Amino acid sequence: MTTIAAEPEAGPRSAGRIRASNELWSRALTAGRWPLYEAAVAFAAAAWMLVSTKTIKVFAPLDRVSQVSGLAALQFRFLVPALALVVFLLLARRSEKYRLLASRTAFAALPGFTSGFLAAGVSLALRGANLPLNGTAGDAGDMERWAIMLQHGQMTHPGYPPLYPRIVWFVAKFSHDNVFLGLKHTEILTTAVLGPLTYLAWRFVVSRPWACVLALVFVPTLAEPYKAYEPLVLAVIIPIVIAFLRYLQTSPAKGLVHLAIAGLAWGLLVGEIFILFAGPFYWAAFGVCLGAAVMFPWRTGWRHGATLLGATVVGFLIPSYHLIDGLLHEAPDPYFFFGTSVDPAYTFVYLTDQPGNAIRNGTWPPTGELGGVGVFGVIVLVLTGVAIWLGMRRTPVLLTAGLLTGGWLMRFYLASHEYRDQLVRYWPRTTTFSLYCFLILAVFAVKLIGERAQEFLAEHQQLTASVREQAAAAKAKPETEAAAQESDAETDTGTEAEARVPAQRGRRTGGRVAAPFQTGMVGLAFALTLFTGMSASAATDKIMPKNDGSEGQLAWHAHFDSPANLVQGVTKVNGK
């Protein structure tokens, strides 16, 4: 059984007060097999949704009625195994062994089903097309050109992250070096793994149910199959940084050689993520620096902390040095679109640069009910305040608040200069970053509220049991030895027996640890299953082929474009 250590408070402290960080994965990788099992379940769920599309024999991607039938078919193929897992969780609630297996299976599978649903939708939307989303235009054309350049032994643009074009180039090898099919298959596969990787990244930080919730609110909200590598980097980098800063906090308890090796491994991992897509690193820089300063063991082991950070920087520069050099010499972003003309303070709904009817049928952003802020925005802001109120000493809350602050300030700074300089500098991309931070804080607020409510109920039950015991003791005072024996017998079958029932039940079920699994986990899994089906279907419907200027236009272009339209010999960045 994998255990979860107590959440360490943020900030420097004396050596005697340092507590072990969350060893959720490190212990399991040493002594257990469950992380590998959860990973296998998550990826298998995503693979199931992709493979199940082969059983949808009749589908016309350009016909709206067929699209509706396809969405319903995907929903059916999701609900059957997902509800079976909920039933398994329900039946296993009284057995500790099977309860843990059921929870590990159910909560790991849902994120895989979510992104797998979306990837299966992309597969259906592109059925019969030999081109990826958007055909040969925009970023798709850039990727295709760079993949062709790699096939001829040439280098890609030095100012663009090089890993994704190389993945496209590699996948194209399985399609007879057809870069168009290579990019199409890469879009589908990258979309499919988004849910499992998001879940697994958050498992470094929180338990199974909350990692599942965080993955499920992220994937349908911010997934973008056209450029799936962007949300993938955003999804995993925040929990990875949180886990690293926890490790930094406990570095005085580890040897210097161990820290050097671990730092090098952390740096290589983050460097590989950086060369996949660099955008979120810009917006996260301030929050990461702030978190590192707070978590650094200044008084208890600064040499250990410095060793870890130094080795991490070295590991990070090994794969990313050339990209950093290219970014320093890259021309600033001049791409103006509708998103650069909206209120910069609005971040609660993310639209790509193809909003379709969202801006044609009214103003954008929509006018909210409370001071221009909508109900969803008000709820998220309230939960953000609650998270900071109840969990400011928690590492995830502290770091996420710092990330949000840094990205928020950079957003307005860059937007305030776009008219003067006639440059965008990518500030609209901070919308996804800010929204993700808001969602993380909202989820942690609900988590903290639940923990406080559980503590209150536990204290209330203990107080009630104590009062019952005192009342029983007061009624049991005998006047004679015979009367005492008779009173003891009556009390044993009456008041004291009732008072012992909660304790006996606690021993039979494992105390309050088992209670959430008996009721709350089943209810949570059922609710998340319904949410997954609804949200994944809505996200998939957006990418179905439509000739209306929305995200569905990307799939529409794939059906009507031609490889001959790809402009050769032009190296571009972001379509410019």
C-alpha positions in Angstrom: 0.0 0.0 0.0 1.4 3.3 -1.1 1.4 5.9 1.7 1.3 9.7 1.5 3.4 11.7 3.9 2.0 14.8 5.6 2.1 17.9 3.5 5.2 19.9 4.5 4.7 23.6 5.3 6.4 26.1 3.0 9.3 28.2 4.1 12.7 27.8 5.7 12.8 26.1 9.1 15.2 24.5 11.6 16.7 21.1 10.9 14.6 19.6 13.6 11.3 20.7 12.1 12.0 19.4 8.6 9.5 16.8 7.6 9.8 14.3 4.8 8.3 15.5 1.5 5.5 13.6 -0.3 7.2 10.3 -1.1 4.2 9.0 -3.0 6.3 8.0 -6.0 9.8 7.5 -4.6 8.6 4.9 -2.1 6.4 3.2 -4.6 9.1 3.0 -7.2 11.4 1.4 -4.6 9.0 -1.0 -2.9 5.8 -1.3 -5.0 4.4 -1.7 -8.4 1.3 0.6 -8.2 2.6 3.7 -10.1 3.4 1.4 -13.1 0.0 -0.1 -12.7 -1.8 3.3 -12.7 0.3 4.4 -15.7 -0.7 1.3 -17.6 -4.3 1.7 -16.7 -4.4 5.4 -17.8 -2.6 4.7 -21.2 -4.8 1.6 -21.7 -7.9 3.7 -21.3 -6.7 6.2 -23.8 -5.8 3.4 -26.2 -9.2 1.8 -25.8 -10.9 4.9 -27.0 -8.7 5.1 -30.0 -9.0 1.5 -31.0 -12.8 1.6 -30.5 -13.1 4.0 -33.4 -12.3 1.0 -35.7 -15.7 -0.4 -34.8 -17.5 2.7 -36.1 -17.7 1.5 -39.6 -20.1 4.1 -41.1 -19.1 7.7 -40.5 -19.2 10.7 -42.8 -17.0 13.4 -41.1 -18.5 16.3 -43.2 -22.2 15.5 -42.4 -23.6 17.0 -39.1 -26.0 14.1 -38.5 -23.1 11.7 -38.8 -21.0 13.8 -36.4 -23.8 13.5 -33.8 -24.0 9.8 -34.3 -20.2 9.6 -34.0 -20.2 11.5 -30.7 -22.9 9.2 -29.3 -21.0 6.2 -30.4 -17.8 7.4 -28.6 -19.9 8.2 -25.5 -21.3 4.6 -25.5 -17.8 3.2 -25.8 -16.6 5.4 -22.9 -19.6 4.8 -20.6 -19.5 1.0 -20.7 -16.0 0.5 -19.2 -16.2 3.7 -17.1 -19.4 2.7 -15.3 -18.1 -0.9 -14.9 -15.2 0.6 -13.0 -17.6 2.6 -10.8 -19.5 -0.7 -10.1 -16.2 -2.4 -9.2 -15.5 0.5 -6.8 -18.9 0.0 -5.2 -18.6 -3.7 -4.8 -15.1 -3.5 -3.5 -15.8 -0.9 -0.8 -15.9 -3.4 2.1 -12.6 -5.1 1.2 -9.4 -3.2 1.8 -7.5 -5.2 -0.8 -9.9 -4.8 -3.6 -10.9 -1.3 -2.6 -7.4 -0.1 -3.2 -7.2 -1.9 -6.5 -10.6 -0.5 -7.6 -9.7 3.1 -6.7 -6.3 2.8 -8.4 -8.0 1.5 -11.5 -11.0 3.9 -11.6 -9.3 7.2 -10.9 -6.3 6.4 -13.2 -8.6 5.4 -16.1 -10.8 8.5 -16.2 -8.1 10.9 -17.4 -7.1 8.4 -20.1 -10.7 8.1 -21.2 -11.0 11.9 -21.4 -8.0 12.6 -23.7 -8.6 9.3 -25.5 -12.2 10.4 -26.2 -10.8 13.7 -27.7 -8.1 11.8 -29.7 -10.7 9.4 -31.0 -12.8 12.4 -32.1 -9.8 13.8 -34.0 -9.4 10.4 -35.7 -13.0 10.5 -36.8 -12.9 14.1 -37.9 -9.9 13.3 -40.1 -11.2 10.0 -41.4 -10.6 9.9 -45.1 -8.2 12.8 -45.1 -4.5 12.4 -45.8 -3.6 15.7 -44.1 -3.4 16.8 -40.4 -5.6 19.5 -38.9 -5.4 22.7 -40.9 -3.8 20.9 -43.8 -0.8 22.7 -45.1 -1.5 26.1 -43.5 -0.4 27.9 -40.4 1.6 25.9 -37.8 0.8 22.7 -39.6 2.6 23.9 -42.6 5.6 24.9 -40.5 5.8 21.5 -38.9 5.6 19.8 -42.3 8.3 22.0 -43.8 10.6 21.4 -40.8 10.0 17.6 -41.0 10.9 17.7 -44.6 14.0 19.6 -43.8 15.0 17.0 -41.2 14.5 14.3 -43.8 17.1 16.1 -46.0 19.5 16.4 -43.1 18.8 20.1 -42.5 18.2 21.9 -39.2 14.9 23.4 -38.2 14.4 27.0 -37.1 16.7 27.8 -34.2 14.1 29.9 -32.4 11.4 27.2 -32.3 11.5 24.2 -29.8 13.0 21.4 -31.9 11.6 18.3 -30.2 8.1 18.2 -31.7 9.2 18.5 -35.4 11.6 15.6 -34.7 8.7 13.6 -33.2 6.8 14.2 -36.4 9.8 13.2 -38.5 10.1 10.0 -36.5 6.4 9.1 -36.7 6.5 9.8 -40.5 8.9 6.9 -40.8 6.0 4.5 -40.1 4.0 6.1 -42.9 6.5 5.7 -45.7 8.1 9.1 -44.8 4.9 10.9 -45.5 5.2 14.0 -43.2 1.5 14.9 -43.7 0.4 11.5 -42.3 3.2 11.7 -39.8 1.8 15.0 -38.4 -1.8 13.7 -38.5 -0.8 10.6 -36.4 1.3 12.7 -34.1 -1.6 15.1 -33.4 -3.8 12.1 -32.5 -1.2 10.4 -30.3 -0.2 13.6 -28.5 -3.8 14.4 -27.7 -4.4 10.8 -26.4 -1.5 10.9 -23.9 -2.5 14.4 -22.5 -4.8 13.0 -19.8 -2.6 10.1 -18.6 0.5 12.4 -18.4 -1.4 15.1 -16.6 -2.7 12.6 -14.1 0.7 11.0 -13.6 2.4 14.4 -13.1 -0.1 15.4 -10.4 0.5 12.0 -8.7 3.8 13.4 -7.6 1.9 15.9 -5.5 -1.6 14.7 -4.5 -3.5 11.4 -4.0 -5.4 9.5 -6.7 -8.8 11.2 -6.6 -7.4 14.8 -6.6 -4.9 14.0 -9.4 -7.9 12.7 -11.3 -9.9 15.8 -10.7 -7.1 18.1 -11.7 -6.6 16.2 -14.9 -10.3 16.1 -15.7 -10.7 19.9 -15.3 -7.6 20.6 -17.4 -8.0 18.3 -20.4 -11.4 19.3 -21.8 -10.9 22.9 -20.9 -7.5 23.6 -22.4 -6.7 20.7 -24.7 -5.9 21.9 -28.2 -5.4 18.9 -30.6 -4.0 21.2 -33.4 -1.0 22.0 -31.2 -1.4 19.4 -28.5 2.2 19.8 -27.3 1.4 23.2 -25.9 -1.2 22.1 -23.3 0.9 19.0 -22.6 3.8 21.1 -21.5 1.6 23.4 -19.5 -0.2 20.5 -17.8 2.9 18.7 -16.5 5.4 21.5 -15.8 3.5 22.9 -12.8 3.2 19.7 -10.8 6.8 18.7 -11.7 8.0 22.1 -10.3 6.0 21.6 -7.2 7.5 18.2 -6.6 11.0 19.6 -7.2 10.6 22.4 -4.7 9.4 19.9 -2.1 12.5 18.0 -2.8 14.6 21.1 -2.5 13.0 21.8 0.9 14.2 18.4 2.3 17.6 18.5 0.6 19.5 18.9 3.9 18.6 15.4 4.8 20.3 13.9 1.7 23.9 13.5 0.7 25.6 15.9 -1.7 26.4 13.2 -4.3 22.8 12.0 -4.2 21.6 15.6 -4.7 24.0 16.2 -7.6 22.7 13.1 -9.4 19.1 13.9 -8.6 19.5 17.5 -9.7 21.0 16.5 -13.0 18.1 14.1 -13.6 15.5 16.8 -12.7 17.3 19.3 -15.0 17.4 16.8 -17.9 13.7 16.1 -17.5 12.7 19.8 -17.4 15.1 20.6 -20.3 13.4 18.0 -22.5 10.0 19.5 -21.7 11.4 23.0 -22.5 12.5 21.9 -26.0 9.0 20.5 -26.6 7.5 23.9 -26.0 8.9 26.9 -24.2 5.9 29.2 -23.7 4.8 28.2 -20.2 8.4 28.7 -18.9 8.2 32.4 -19.6 5.1 32.9 -17.5 6.3 30.5 -14.8 9.7 32.1 -14.3 8.7 34.6 -11.6 6.7 32.1 -9.6 9.4 29.5 -9.7 12.0 31.9 -8.5 9.8 33.1 -5.7 9.0 29.5 -4.7 12.6 28.5 -4.8 13.6 31.5 -2.6 10.9 30.5 0.0 11.6 26.8 0.0 15.4 27.1 -0.1 17.0 25.7 3.1 18.9 28.9 4.0 19.5 28.0 7.6 19.5 24.3 7.6 21.6 23.3 4.6 22.4 25.9 2.0 25.2 23.8 0.6 22.8 21.0 -0.1 20.3 23.3 -1.7 22.9 25.0 -3.8 24.2 21.6 -4.9 20.8 20.5 -6.0 20.0 23.8 -7.8 23.4 23.9 -9.5 23.1 20.4 -10.8 19.6 21.1 -12.0 20.7 24.1 -14.0 23.5 22.1 -15.6 21.1 19.3 -16.5 18.6 21.8 -17.9 21.2 23.5 -20.1 22.4 20.3 -21.7 19.3 19.8 -24.0 18.1 23.4 -24.1 21.2 25.5 -24.6 20.8 25.9 -28.4 17.1 26.7 -28.1 17.9 29.4 -25.5 20.5 30.9 -27.8 18.0 30.9 -30.7 15.2 32.5 -28.6 17.5 35.4 -27.7 18.0 36.1 -31.4 14.4 35.5 -32.5 12.2 38.3 -33.8 9.4 39.4 -31.5 5.9 38.2 -32.2 3.8 40.6 -34.4 0.8 38.3 -34.8 -2.4 40.4 -34.1 -5.8 38.6 -34.1 -9.1 39.0 -32.3 -7.6 37.9 -29.0 -5.3 40.9 -28.9 -8.2 43.3 -29.0 -10.3 41.9 -26.1 -10.2 43.0 -22.5 -6.8 41.7 -21.2 -8.3 41.1 -17.7 -10.6 38.4 -18.9 -9.1 34.9 -18.7 -12.0 32.6 -17.6 -12.8 31.2 -21.1 -10.1 30.3 -23.5 -10.7 30.6 -27.3 -8.1 29.9 -29.9 -7.5 32.3 -32.8 -10.5 30.6 -34.6 -13.5 31.5 -32.4 -16.2 31.1 -35.0 -19.6 32.2 -34.0 -18.5 33.0 -30.4 -17.6 36.6 -31.5 -19.9 36.9 -34.5 -23.2 36.5 -32.5 -22.3 39.0 -29.8 -19.5 40.8 -27.9 -16.5 39.1 -26.5 -15.8 38.7 -23.7 -19.4 38.3 -22.6 -20.7 40.8 -20.0 -20.8 39.2 -16.5 -23.5 39.6 -13.9 -21.3 41.0 -11.1 -19.2 44.0 -12.1 -18.7 42.5 -15.6 -17.5 39.2 -14.1 -19.6 36.1 -14.8 -20.8 33.5 -12.2 -18.1 31.1 -13.1 -15.4 33.7 -12.7 -16.8 34.8 -9.3 -16.9 31.2 -8.1 -13.3 30.6 -9.2 -12.1 33.8 -7.5 -13.9 32.9 -4.3 -12.3 29.5 -4.3 -8.9 31.0 -5.0 -9.3 33.2 -1.9 -10.3 30.1 0.1 -7.3 28.1 -1.1 -5.0 30.9 0.0 -6.8 31.3 3.3 -6.7 27.7 4.2 -3.6 26.5 2.5 -1.1 29.2 2.2 1.4 27.1 4.1 0.9 24.3 1.5 3.5 24.0 -1.1 1.2 23.6 -4.1 -1.0 26.5 -3.1 2.0 28.8 -2.4 3.7 28.0 -5.7 0.6 28.1 -7.8 -0.3 31.5 -6.3 3.2 32.7 -7.2 2.9 31.4 -10.7 -0.4 33.1 -11.2 0.9 36.4 -9.9 4.0 36.3 -12.1 2.0 35.4 -15.3 -0.7 37.9 -14.5 1.7 40.8 -14.1 3.7 39.8 -17.2 0.4 39.6 -19.2 -0.5 43.2 -18.4 3.1 44.5 -18.9 3.3 43.0 -22.4 -0.2 44.0 -23.3 0.4 47.6 -22.2 3.2 48.0 -24.8 1.6 46.3 -27.8 0.3 49.6 -29.3 3.5 51.5 -28.7 5.7 48.7 -30.2 3.1 47.2 -32.5 4.2 43.8 -31.2 2.2 41.1 -29.4 5.0 39.2 -27.7 2.6 36.2 -27.1 0.8 37.8 -24.2 -2.6 36.2 -25.2 -1.1 32.8 -24.4 -1.0 33.7 -20.8 -4.8 33.1 -20.8 -4.3 29.4 -20.7 -1.6 29.7 -18.0 -3.7 31.9 -15.8 -6.8 29.8 -16.2 -4.9 26.7 -15.3 -3.6 28.3 -12.1 -7.1 29.4 -11.2 -8.4 25.9 -11.7 -5.6 24.4 -9.6 -6.3 26.8 -6.7 -10.1 26.1 -7.0 -9.5 22.3 -6.8 -7.2 22.8 -3.8 -9.8 25.0 -2.2 -12.4 22.2 -2.4 -9.8 19.7 -1.2 -9.0 21.9 1.9 -12.6 22.5 2.6 -13.2 18.7 2.5 -10.3 18.1 4.9 -11.6 20.7 7.4 -15.1 19.2 7.2 -13.7 15.8 7.8 -11.7 17.0 10.8 -14.8 18.7 12.2 -16.9 15.6 11.9 -14.2 13.5 13.5 -14.0 15.9 16.5 -17.8 15.9 16.7 -17.9 12.1 16.8 -15.2 12.0 19.5 -17.0 14.5 21.6 -20.3 12.7 21.3 -18.7 9.4 22.2 -17.0 11.0 25.2 -20.3 12.5 26.4 -22.0 9.1 26.1 -19.3 7.4 28.1 -19.6 10.0 30.9 -23.3 9.6 31.0 -23.1 5.9 31.1 -20.5 6.1 33.9 -22.8 8.4 35.9 -25.7 5.9 35.7 -23.6 3.0 36.7 -22.7 3.9 40.3 -24.0 1.0 42.4 -25.3 1.3 46.0 -24.5 -2.3 46.8 -22.4 -5.0 45.2 -25.5 -6.8 43.9 -26.9 -3.6 42.6 -23.6 -2.9 41.0 -23.5 -6.2 39.2 -27.1 -5.8 38.0 -26.4 -2.2 36.9 -23.3 -3.3 35.0 -25.2 -6.0 33.2 -28.0 -3.6 32.1 -25.6 -0.9 31.1 -23.5 -3.4 29.1 -26.5 -4.2 27.0 -27.7 -0.7 26.8 -26.0 2.7 26.9 -22.4 1.5 27.0 -23.0 -1.0 24.2 -24.4 1.8 22.0 -21.4 4.0 23.0 -19.0 1.3 21.9 -20.7 0.8 18.5 -18.8 3.7 16.7 -15.5 2.4 18.0 -16.3 -1.2 17.0 -17.4 -0.1 13.6 -14.2 1.9 13.3 -12.1 -1.2 14.1 -14.0 -3.3 11.6 -13.7 -0.8 8.7 -10.3 0.5 9.5 -11.5 3.7 11.3 -12.1 6.9 9.4 -9.6 6.0 6.7 -12.1 3.6 5.1 -15.2 5.8 5.4 -14.4 8.0 2.3 -13.9 4.9 0.2 -17.2 3.3 1.3 -19.3 6.3 0.2 -17.5 9.4 -0.9 -15.1 7.7 -3.4 -18.0 5.9 -5.2 -20.0 9.1 -5.4 -17.0 11.0 -6.6 -16.2 8.4 -9.3 -19.7 8.4 -10.5 -19.9 12.2 -10.7 -16.5 12.4 -12.5 -17.6 9.8 -15.0 -20.7 11.9 -16.0 -18.5 15.0 -16.1 -15.9 13.3 -18.2 -18.5 12.1 -20.7 -20.1 15.6 -21.0 -16.9 17.6 -21.1 -15.0 15.3 -23.5 -18.0 15.2 -25.9 -18.2 19.0 -25.8 -14.4 19.4 -26.5 -14.7 16.8 -29.3 -17.7 18.5 -30.9 -15.6 21.7 -31.3 -13.1 20.0 -33.6 -15.6 18.2 -35.9 -15.3 19.6 -39.4 -17.2 22.9 -39.8 -16.9 25.7 -42.3 -17.7 28.5 -39.9 -14.3 29.9 -38.8 -14.3 27.9 -35.5 -11.8 25.2 -34.5 -13.8 22.8 -36.7 -12.4 24.8 -39.7 -9.0 23.1 -39.0 -10.5 19.6 -39.8 -12.5 21.1 -42.7 -9.2 22.3 -44.3 -7.7 18.8 -43.9 -10.4 17.4 -46.2 -10.1 20.1 -48.9 -6.5 21.0 -48.9 -3.8 19.3 -50.9 -0.1 18.5 -50.2 0.7 20.4 -53.3 -0.3 23.6 -51.6 2.6 23.4 -49.1 5.0 26.3 -49.9 8.5 24.8 -50.1 11.8 26.4 -49.1 10.3 28.8 -46.5 11.3 28.6 -42.9 8.7 30.4 -40.7 7.9 30.7 -37.1 4.2 30.8 -35.9 3.1 31.3 -39.5 5.1 34.6 -40.0 
